[in-house]
């Protein structure tokens, strides 16, 4: 529960590099997310190139974190061989949450940058990275070590008045 209550969107990162073994742990966490009928629609593109990160940062009005993060993970969803394509975005969202919670566990910070459901952003990303028709961009997770200590402030957002037992 600690990682859940501590996780925040981090938009400012230190210059400290993120080791590939940590990225592997994050991707492993993502790939262990639940998915409808176990379709596991995810693929990932790990981005470290400055020009690519700056390109992503220009995707939308609040995407600037992509340029300052040491690593961006472009989340891709398969578009073929899916039993329940209408549930892909739910599957991808669970994978993103797993990655972001594992990042907190590892002392890293993340922020999710939205690509879906914006067709212009999807095309913008697909064109840059020459994505095949078999995958579609879903979102970007900018990650790195936070530039300041914001990860250790635990907040419980539980609100009892939002819970209804048996009937509204």
C-alpha positions as CSV (number, residue, x, y, z in Angstrom):
1,X,0.0,0.0,0.0
2,X,2.9,2.4,0.6
3,X,3.7,2.7,-3.1
4,X,0.1,3.4,-3.9
5,X,-0.1,6.3,-1.4
6,X,3.3,7.7,-2.2
7,X,3.1,7.7,-6.0
8,X,2.9,11.2,-7.5
9,X,3.4,12.6,-11.0
10,X,7.0,13.7,-11.1
11,X,7.9,16.3,-13.7
12,X,11.3,17.4,-12.7
13,X,14.2,14.9,-12.8
14,X,17.9,14.9,-11.7
15,X,20.6,14.2,-14.2
16,X,21.3,10.8,-12.7
17,X,21.1,8.0,-15.3
18,X,18.6,5.1,-14.9
19,X,20.3,1.7,-15.2
20,X,18.9,-0.7,-17.9
21,X,18.4,-3.3,-15.1
22,X,15.9,-0.9,-13.5
23,X,14.1,-0.3,-16.7
24,X,13.9,-4.1,-17.2
25,X,12.3,-4.4,-13.7
26,X,9.7,-1.7,-14.7
27,X,8.9,-3.4,-18.0
28,X,8.6,-6.8,-16.2
29,X,6.1,-5.2,-13.8
30,X,4.1,-3.8,-16.7
31,X,4.0,-7.1,-18.5
32,X,2.7,-8.8,-15.3
33,X,-0.5,-6.6,-15.3
34,X,-3.9,-8.2,-15.7
35,X,-5.3,-8.2,-19.2
36,X,-8.6,-9.3,-20.7
37,X,-8.5,-12.9,-21.8
38,X,-4.7,-12.7,-21.2
39,X,-4.3,-10.9,-24.5
40,X,-1.3,-8.9,-23.2
41,X,-1.5,-6.2,-25.9
42,X,1.6,-4.3,-24.8
43,X,4.9,-3.6,-26.4
44,X,7.4,-0.9,-25.3
45,X,9.9,1.4,-26.9
46,X,12.6,2.7,-24.5
47,X,13.8,6.1,-25.5
48,X,16.9,7.8,-24.4
49,X,17.8,9.9,-27.5
50,X,17.6,13.6,-26.7
51,X,16.0,14.6,-30.0
52,X,13.3,11.9,-29.6
53,X,12.5,13.0,-26.1
54,X,12.3,16.6,-27.2
55,X,10.0,15.5,-30.0
56,X,7.7,13.8,-27.6
57,X,7.7,16.8,-25.3
58,X,6.3,18.8,-28.1
59,X,3.3,16.4,-28.5
60,X,1.0,18.5,-26.3
61,X,0.7,21.4,-23.8
62,X,1.8,19.4,-20.7
63,X,4.2,16.9,-22.3
64,X,7.4,18.8,-21.5
65,X,8.6,16.3,-18.9
66,X,9.5,13.9,-21.7
67,X,12.4,16.2,-22.6
68,X,13.9,16.4,-19.1
69,X,13.4,12.8,-18.1
70,X,16.5,10.5,-18.5
71,X,14.2,7.9,-20.1
72,X,10.8,7.8,-21.8
73,X,8.9,4.6,-22.2
74,X,6.6,4.7,-25.2
75,X,3.8,2.3,-24.5
76,X,2.5,0.6,-27.6
77,X,-0.6,-1.6,-28.0
78,X,-0.9,-4.3,-30.6
79,X,-3.7,-3.8,-33.1
80,X,-3.8,-7.4,-34.4
81,X,-4.6,-10.8,-33.0
82,X,-6.7,-9.5,-30.2
83,X,-9.7,-11.3,-28.8
84,X,-11.2,-8.2,-27.1
85,X,-9.7,-5.1,-28.8
86,X,-12.3,-2.9,-27.1
87,X,-10.5,-3.7,-23.8
88,X,-7.0,-2.9,-24.9
89,X,-6.9,0.6,-23.3
90,X,-7.9,-0.9,-19.9
91,X,-5.1,-3.5,-20.3
92,X,-2.6,-0.8,-21.2
93,X,-3.7,1.4,-18.3
94,X,-3.1,-1.5,-15.8
95,X,0.3,-2.0,-17.3
96,X,1.1,1.7,-16.9
97,X,0.0,1.6,-13.3
98,X,2.2,-1.4,-12.6
99,X,5.2,0.4,-14.1
100,X,4.6,3.5,-12.1
101,X,4.1,1.7,-8.8
102,X,7.3,-0.4,-9.4
103,X,9.1,2.9,-10.1
104,X,8.2,4.2,-6.7
105,X,9.4,0.9,-5.2
106,X,12.7,1.4,-6.9
107,X,13.1,5.1,-5.9
108,X,12.2,6.5,-9.3
109,X,9.6,9.1,-10.3
110,X,7.3,9.0,-13.3
111,X,4.6,10.9,-15.0
112,X,2.2,9.5,-17.6
113,X,1.8,11.5,-20.8
114,X,-1.4,10.9,-22.7
115,X,-1.4,9.9,-26.3
116,X,-4.7,7.9,-26.6
117,X,-7.4,9.0,-27.3
118,X,-6.0,11.9,-29.3
119,X,-5.7,10.9,-33.1
120,X,-3.4,13.8,-33.8
121,X,-1.0,12.7,-31.0
122,X,-1.2,9.0,-32.1
123,X,-0.2,10.0,-35.7
124,X,2.5,12.4,-34.4
125,X,4.2,9.6,-32.4
126,X,3.6,6.9,-35.0
127,X,5.1,9.0,-37.8
128,X,8.3,9.8,-35.8
129,X,9.0,6.3,-34.7
130,X,7.9,4.7,-37.9
131,X,5.5,2.4,-36.1
132,X,4.1,-0.5,-38.1
133,X,0.3,-0.9,-38.5
134,X,0.4,-3.8,-36.0
135,X,1.0,-1.4,-33.0
136,X,-0.5,1.9,-31.9
137,X,1.0,4.4,-29.5
138,X,-0.9,4.4,-26.2
139,X,1.1,6.7,-23.9
140,X,4.5,7.8,-22.6
141,X,5.9,7.3,-19.2
142,X,8.6,9.8,-18.5
143,X,10.9,8.5,-15.7
144,X,14.0,9.1,-13.7
145,X,15.2,10.1,-10.3
146,X,13.2,13.0,-9.0
147,X,15.1,16.3,-8.7
148,X,13.7,16.8,-5.2
149,X,12.4,14.5,-2.6
150,X,8.7,14.2,-3.2
151,X,8.4,10.5,-3.1
152,X,8.3,10.0,0.6
153,X,5.2,12.0,1.4
154,X,2.4,9.5,2.0
155,X,-1.2,10.6,1.4
156,X,-4.3,8.6,2.0
157,X,-7.1,9.8,-0.3
158,X,-9.7,7.5,1.1
159,X,-13.1,9.2,1.3
160,X,-15.8,7.2,3.1
161,X,-18.6,9.3,1.7
162,X,-17.9,7.9,-1.8
163,X,-18.6,4.3,-0.7
164,X,-22.1,2.8,-1.0
165,X,-23.0,-0.6,0.4
166,X,-25.6,-2.5,-1.5
167,X,-27.5,0.5,-2.9
168,X,-26.7,4.1,-3.7
